[in-house]
Amino acid sequence: MNAKDLELKISGLEKAIKEHDDASATFQNDLKSTQKQLDDYNKPELTPEQSDAIENAVEQAVNEFDFNDTENYEIDYSLDYDGRVQCESHEFINDSDLVEMIVNRVCSLFKKTECLTDEDYTNENN
């Protein structure tokens, strides 16, 4: 093989690699799309009215939470150079109560049911 043959072979291989890269990108996009469809398939459907109700429930729970209650915060005080007390840092520490209020508010929009076990399914089919 001479230099021209090798250069031609190299360009052919580069072209083949590029074509396969394009096909690989298409397959990657198809894979992502199909995985999203599978994830969405297992989700319950949510109507716009239900979505609005959930949004209103969360908003109402947040509005009812007392953010002014100092017990919800951990505050570190310090003295500045003038001898004045100042807030060095503050951290919201009562997030679990806020989350619980939101979850309770959202769950109140749904009817509670019992989960069926494998045994329940077996008994139904017999």
Backbone as CSV, one residue per row, in Angstrom:
resi,resn,N_x,N_y,N_z,CA_x,CA_y,CA_z,C_x,C_y,C_z
1,MET,0.832,-1.170,0.000,0.000,0.000,0.000,0.879,1.236,0.000
2,ASN,0.442,2.198,-0.777,1.203,3.435,-0.801,0.495,4.497,0.040
3,ALA,1.055,5.693,0.105,0.543,6.772,0.954,-0.874,7.180,0.539
4,LYS,-1.126,7.231,-0.781,-2.468,7.624,-1.242,-3.513,6.607,-0.813
5,ASP,-3.192,5.333,-0.924,-4.128,4.283,-0.508,-4.423,4.384,0.984
6,LEU,-3.375,4.640,1.777,-3.564,4.760,3.215,-4.411,5.988,3.569
7,GLU,-4.145,7.121,2.881,-4.947,8.328,3.121,-6.407,8.093,2.740
8,LEU,-6.634,7.384,1.635,-7.997,7.073,1.202,-8.677,6.157,2.209
9,LYS,-7.938,5.165,2.713,-8.494,4.251,3.709,-8.824,5.007,5.000
10,ILE,-7.950,5.928,5.423,-8.182,6.727,6.624,-9.435,7.580,6.467
11,SER,-9.584,8.236,5.335,-10.769,9.077,5.118,-12.039,8.228,5.089
12,GLY,-11.950,7.023,4.523,-13.102,6.123,4.514,-13.482,5.685,5.920
13,LEU,-12.467,5.354,6.719,-12.737,4.961,8.108,-13.308,6.118,8.912
14,GLU,-12.785,7.339,8.721,-13.315,8.515,9.423,-14.781,8.752,9.046
15,LYS,-15.087,8.566,7.769,-16.468,8.744,7.304,-17.384,7.694,7.938
16,ALA,-16.920,6.443,8.005,-17.710,5.368,8.613,-17.948,5.647,10.095
17,ILE,-16.922,6.126,10.781,-17.060,6.456,12.203,-18.071,7.573,12.383
18,LYS,-18.013,8.599,11.535,-18.947,9.719,11.637,-20.378,9.248,11.410
19,GLU,-20.590,8.386,10.435,-21.934,7.868,10.169,-22.452,7.078,11.367
20,HIS,-21.586,6.278,11.975,-22.007,5.492,13.138,-22.259,6.391,14.349
21,ASP,-21.488,7.478,14.481,-21.732,8.426,15.566,-23.105,9.072,15.418
22,ASP,-23.471,9.417,14.176,-24.791,9.999,13.932,-25.890,9.011,14.299
23,ALA,-25.717,7.749,13.917,-26.699,6.721,14.243,-26.744,6.500,15.748
24,SER,-25.589,6.538,16.399,-25.525,6.353,17.847,-26.274,7.475,18.560
25,ALA,-26.122,8.702,18.084,-26.834,9.830,18.689,-28.340,9.655,18.537
26,THR,-28.769,9.171,17.391,-30.199,8.925,17.169,-30.709,7.863,18.129
27,PHE,-29.933,6.790,18.295,-30.335,5.736,19.229,-30.360,6.245,20.668
28,GLN,-29.408,7.115,21.024,-29.390,7.689,22.376,-30.647,8.520,22.618
29,ASN,-31.030,9.319,21.623,-32.248,10.130,21.750,-33.486,9.253,21.855
30,ASP,-33.541,8.205,21.046,-34.673,7.272,21.106,-34.735,6.580,22.459
31,LEU,-33.572,6.201,23.001,-33.512,5.546,24.303,-34.033,6.472,25.395
32,LYS,-33.586,7.722,25.410,-34.039,8.688,26.415,-35.545,8.915,26.308
33,SER,-36.028,9.036,25.092,-37.457,9.257,24.878,-38.274,8.066,25.372
34,THR,-37.827,6.865,25.072,-38.532,5.655,25.493,-38.484,5.490,27.008
35,GLN,-37.349,5.812,27.626,-37.256,5.737,29.092,-38.214,6.728,29.738
36,LYS,-38.343,7.919,29.176,-39.282,8.909,29.712,-40.712,8.408,29.548
37,GLN,-41.019,7.799,28.411,-42.363,7.248,28.203,-42.672,6.173,29.241
38,LEU,-41.684,5.323,29.560,-41.886,4.284,30.566,-42.118,4.912,31.935
39,ASP,-41.323,5.907,32.280,-41.522,6.600,33.558,-42.917,7.218,33.620
40,ASP,-43.332,7.866,32.548,-44.648,8.506,32.516,-45.777,7.486,32.508
41,TYR,-45.533,6.307,31.953,-46.563,5.275,31.871,-47.021,4.842,33.260
42,ASN,-46.085,4.768,34.196,-46.397,4.303,35.542,-46.968,5.402,36.437
43,LYS,-46.991,6.627,35.961,-47.521,7.724,36.761,-49.036,7.791,36.621
44,PRO,-49.712,8.137,37.720,-51.158,8.352,37.581,-51.409,9.639,36.808
45,GLU,-52.550,9.698,36.164,-52.874,10.897,35.393,-53.316,12.011,36.321
46,LEU,-53.004,13.230,35.937,-53.336,14.401,36.728,-54.034,15.403,35.820
47,THR,-55.276,15.712,36.166,-56.027,16.677,35.362,-55.590,18.083,35.728
48,PRO,-55.856,19.050,34.873,-55.531,20.441,35.216,-56.232,20.908,36.498
49,GLU,-57.453,20.432,36.725,-58.176,20.812,37.937,-57.475,20.252,39.174
50,GLN,-57.000,19.005,39.080,-56.280,18.399,40.194,-54.960,19.133,40.446
51,SER,-54.281,19.493,39.379,-53.033,20.231,39.505,-53.270,21.566,40.203
52,ASP,-54.337,22.255,39.826,-54.682,23.519,40.474,-55.007,23.309,41.946
53,ALA,-55.708,22.226,42.262,-56.061,21.939,43.652,-54.811,21.672,44.482
54,ILE,-53.849,20.946,43.926,-52.596,20.674,44.637,-51.831,21.982,44.852
55,GLU,-51.756,22.785,43.821,-51.060,24.069,43.948,-51.710,24.937,45.024
56,ASN,-53.029,24.988,45.043,-53.736,25.779,46.052,-53.503,25.224,47.453
57,ALA,-53.467,23.896,47.593,-53.243,23.280,48.901,-51.850,23.604,49.423
58,VAL,-50.847,23.533,48.556,-49.478,23.856,48.961,-49.381,25.329,49.333
59,GLU,-49.965,26.174,48.505,-49.932,27.609,48.777,-50.611,27.929,50.109
60,GLN,-51.737,27.291,50.370,-52.457,27.527,51.616,-51.644,27.054,52.821
61,ALA,-51.005,25.896,52.704,-50.188,25.385,53.807,-49.004,26.305,54.084
62,VAL,-48.352,26.784,53.052,-47.220,27.692,53.233,-47.687,29.004,53.845
63,ASN,-48.839,29.509,53.387,-49.357,30.761,53.931,-49.762,30.626,55.396
64,GLU,-50.173,29.446,55.811,-50.582,29.226,57.200,-49.388,28.992,58.129
65,PHE,-48.235,28.699,57.571,-47.063,28.452,58.402,-46.569,29.775,58.975
66,ASP,-46.208,29.775,60.255,-45.780,30.996,60.924,-44.269,31.172,60.766
67,PHE,-43.873,31.884,59.730,-42.457,32.142,59.491,-41.897,33.176,60.470
68,ASN,-42.767,33.892,61.166,-42.318,34.899,62.132,-42.003,34.306,63.501
69,ASP,-42.340,33.061,63.717,-42.064,32.409,64.997,-40.565,32.157,65.110
70,THR,-39.931,32.794,66.087,-38.477,32.674,66.219,-38.029,31.274,66.608
71,GLU,-38.946,30.438,67.091,-38.599,29.056,67.429,-38.306,28.225,66.175
72,ASN,-38.687,28.738,65.010,-38.443,28.030,63.755,-37.026,28.255,63.227
73,TYR,-36.248,29.064,63.921,-34.921,29.440,63.439,-33.865,29.198,64.507
74,GLU,-32.679,28.909,64.038,-31.514,28.866,64.909,-30.699,30.106,64.578
75,ILE,-30.540,30.977,65.578,-29.890,32.264,65.343,-28.600,32.327,66.153
76,ASP,-27.540,32.720,65.481,-26.255,32.935,66.147,-26.024,34.438,66.253
77,TYR,-25.863,34.920,67.489,-25.656,36.334,67.738,-24.180,36.608,67.962
78,SER,-23.794,37.839,67.707,-22.428,38.264,67.991,-22.450,39.731,68.389
79,LEU,-21.367,40.197,68.947,-21.213,41.606,69.296,-20.344,42.258,68.239
80,ASP,-20.801,43.397,67.724,-19.965,44.100,66.754,-19.004,45.025,67.495
81,TYR,-18.220,45.776,66.781,-17.189,46.618,67.390,-17.778,47.737,68.250
82,ASP,-19.014,48.136,67.980,-19.664,49.191,68.767,-20.348,48.638,70.008
83,GLY,-20.258,47.337,70.246,-20.894,46.720,71.394,-22.364,46.404,71.153
84,ARG,-22.789,46.494,69.921,-24.181,46.168,69.587,-24.299,44.686,69.271
85,VAL,-25.439,44.114,69.657,-25.723,42.711,69.343,-26.239,42.644,67.910
86,GLN,-25.701,41.716,67.169,-26.155,41.547,65.783,-26.341,40.066,65.481
87,CYS,-27.139,39.809,64.503,-27.375,38.433,64.057,-26.225,38.041,63.131
88,GLU,-25.434,37.104,63.594,-24.303,36.631,62.807,-24.785,35.732,61.674
89,SER,-25.697,34.827,62.018,-26.283,33.931,61.013,-27.616,33.418,61.536
90,HIS,-28.449,33.005,60.628,-29.721,32.386,61.014,-30.019,31.265,60.036
91,GLU,-30.667,30.232,60.567,-30.968,29.048,59.759,-32.376,28.581,60.082
92,PHE,-33.138,28.322,59.049,-34.491,27.792,59.215,-34.356,26.317,59.604
93,ILE,-34.828,25.956,60.793,-34.623,24.598,61.292,-35.910,23.791,61.407
94,ASN,-37.034,24.411,61.145,-38.308,23.729,61.361,-38.943,23.311,60.042
95,ASP,-38.118,22.900,59.092,-38.649,22.531,57.782,-39.513,21.280,57.828
96,SER,-39.290,20.401,58.790,-40.095,19.173,58.863,-41.560,19.500,59.159
97,ASP,-41.819,20.510,59.982,-43.202,20.907,60.250,-43.854,21.486,59.005
98,LEU,-43.104,22.279,58.258,-43.633,22.855,57.024,-43.946,21.753,56.016
99,VAL,-43.027,20.813,55.874,-43.244,19.695,54.946,-44.471,18.892,55.376
100,GLU,-44.595,18.628,56.666,-45.744,17.872,57.166,-47.058,18.593,56.874
101,MET,-47.073,19.912,57.053,-48.286,20.680,56.752,-48.643,20.582,55.269
102,ILE,-47.639,20.677,54.421,-47.888,20.610,52.975,-48.382,19.225,52.588
103,VAL,-47.724,18.190,53.081,-48.119,16.819,52.760,-49.547,16.550,53.240
104,ASN,-49.872,16.964,54.457,-51.230,16.759,54.973,-52.257,17.483,54.120
105,ARG,-51.915,18.693,53.701,-52.841,19.481,52.887,-53.062,18.806,51.530
106,VAL,-51.994,18.345,50.913,-52.108,17.688,49.601,-52.821,16.345,49.742
107,CYS,-52.477,15.569,50.773,-53.109,14.264,50.968,-54.604,14.395,51.253
108,SER,-54.999,15.514,51.827,-56.428,15.699,52.109,-57.248,15.844,50.827
109,LEU,-56.575,16.048,49.707,-57.273,16.145,48.423,-57.628,14.770,47.853
110,PHE,-57.071,13.718,48.446,-57.255,12.376,47.919,-57.993,11.501,48.907
111,LYS,-58.650,10.497,48.382,-59.329,9.497,49.193,-58.301,8.459,49.610
112,LYS,-58.321,8.072,50.854,-57.361,7.087,51.354,-57.882,5.687,51.052
113,THR,-56.981,4.828,50.580,-57.318,3.433,50.305,-56.253,2.548,50.928
114,GLU,-56.583,1.296,51.073,-55.625,0.319,51.589,-54.859,-0.274,50.416
115,CYS,-53.589,-0.511,50.617,-52.768,-1.145,49.589,-53.030,-2.648,49.612
116,LEU,-53.189,-3.213,48.437,-53.371,-4.653,48.331,-52.010,-5.338,48.368
117,THR,-51.929,-6.440,49.073,-50.695,-7.218,49.128,-50.758,-8.307,48.065
118,ASP,-49.650,-9.018,47.880,-49.621,-10.135,46.922,-50.652,-11.186,47.324
119,GLU,-50.822,-11.380,48.610,-51.788,-12.365,49.101,-53.213,-11.953,48.724
120,ASP,-53.515,-10.661,48.800,-54.832,-10.172,48.429,-55.108,-10.438,46.944
121,TYR,-54.085,-10.221,46.092,-54.242,-10.474,44.672,-54.496,-11.961,44.420
122,THR,-53.784,-12.803,45.130,-53.951,-14.262,44.963,-55.357,-14.666,45.371
123,ASN,-55.858,-14.145,46.479,-57.197,-14.486,46.936,-58.273,-13.982,45.984
124,GLU,-58.056,-12.833,45.353,-59.030,-12.304,44.403,-59.119,-13.183,43.155
125,ASN,-57.991,-13.737,42.728,-57.954,-14.520,41.510,-58.460,-15.949,41.721
126,ASN,-58.575,-16.405,42.941,-59.030,-17.776,43.207,-60.484,-17.836,43.446
